[in-house]
């Protein structure tokens, strides 16, 4: 199938958009892991039990694990050259993590 110059440009932009979305999801995962680290380092005290700190970190860990699984799926979809699906998966993951509190 022969592509016109406009189609090639659109395809390149779509591919770049998918890479940007995947990078955003990776940054979100890194920020969740840094939040876990920060919480553990700031709440070091003999007055605060370790169980309380772990309970606070549980939500960050859950979001990081779910987002990591979705990132792996989105990268797989991206490698299959389904850029729209990769963008959609990343968008659903980021919006879900923002507005759903587990």
C-alpha positions as CSV (number, residue, x, y, z in Angstrom):
1,X,0.0,0.0,0.0
2,X,1.4,3.3,-1.1
3,X,1.1,6.1,1.4
4,X,0.8,9.8,0.6
5,X,3.0,12.3,2.2
6,X,0.1,13.5,4.4
7,X,-0.5,9.9,5.6
8,X,3.2,9.5,6.5
9,X,3.2,12.7,8.4
10,X,0.0,11.6,10.3
11,X,1.5,8.3,11.1
12,X,4.7,9.8,12.4
13,X,2.7,12.2,14.6
14,X,0.6,9.4,15.9
15,X,3.7,7.3,16.7
16,X,5.3,10.3,18.5
17,X,2.1,10.8,20.5
18,X,2.1,7.2,21.6
19,X,5.7,7.5,22.8
20,X,4.8,10.6,24.7
21,X,1.8,8.8,26.4
22,X,4.0,5.8,27.3
23,X,6.6,8.1,28.8
24,X,3.9,9.9,30.8
25,X,2.8,6.6,32.3
26,X,6.3,5.6,33.1
27,X,6.8,8.9,34.9
28,X,3.6,8.3,36.8
29,X,4.9,4.9,37.9
30,X,8.2,6.4,39.0
31,X,6.4,9.1,41.0
32,X,4.3,6.5,42.8
33,X,7.5,4.6,43.7
34,X,9.1,7.8,44.9
35,X,6.1,8.5,47.0
36,X,6.5,5.2,48.8
37,X,10.2,5.9,49.4
38,X,9.5,9.4,50.7
39,X,6.7,8.3,53.0
40,X,9.0,5.6,54.5
41,X,11.9,8.0,55.0
42,X,9.8,10.9,56.5
43,X,7.8,8.8,59.0
44,X,10.7,7.1,60.7
45,X,9.9,7.4,64.4
46,X,9.6,5.1,67.4
47,X,6.1,6.5,68.0
48,X,4.8,5.5,64.6
49,X,4.4,1.7,64.1
50,X,5.7,0.2,60.9
51,X,2.2,-1.2,60.2
52,X,0.8,2.4,59.9
53,X,3.5,3.4,57.4
54,X,2.8,0.2,55.4
55,X,-0.9,1.0,55.4
56,X,-0.2,4.5,54.1
57,X,2.1,3.1,51.3
58,X,-0.4,0.4,50.3
59,X,-2.3,2.8,48.0
60,X,0.8,4.0,46.2
61,X,2.1,0.4,45.8
62,X,-1.3,-0.7,44.3
63,X,-1.4,2.1,41.8
64,X,2.2,1.5,40.8
65,X,1.6,-2.2,40.3
66,X,-1.6,-1.7,38.3
67,X,0.1,1.0,36.2
68,X,3.1,-1.2,35.5
69,X,1.0,-4.0,34.2
70,X,-0.9,-1.6,32.0
71,X,2.4,-0.1,30.8
72,X,3.6,-3.6,29.7
73,X,0.3,-4.2,27.9
74,X,0.5,-0.8,26.2
75,X,4.1,-1.3,25.1
76,X,3.1,-4.6,23.6
77,X,0.2,-3.0,21.8
78,X,2.6,-0.2,20.6
79,X,5.1,-2.8,19.3
80,X,2.2,-4.3,17.3
81,X,1.9,-0.9,15.6
82,X,-1.6,-0.2,17.1
83,X,-0.7,3.3,18.2
84,X,-4.3,4.4,18.9
85,X,-4.9,1.5,21.2
86,X,-1.7,2.2,23.1
87,X,-2.7,5.8,23.6
88,X,-6.2,4.8,24.7
89,X,-4.8,2.3,27.2
90,X,-2.5,4.8,28.7
91,X,-5.2,7.5,28.9
92,X,-7.6,5.1,30.6
93,X,-4.9,4.1,33.1
94,X,-3.9,7.6,34.0
95,X,-7.5,8.8,34.3
96,X,-8.5,5.7,36.3
97,X,-5.6,6.3,38.7
98,X,-6.5,9.9,39.1
99,X,-10.2,9.5,39.9
100,X,-10.5,6.0,41.4
101,X,-9.4,5.5,44.9
102,X,-8.8,1.9,45.8
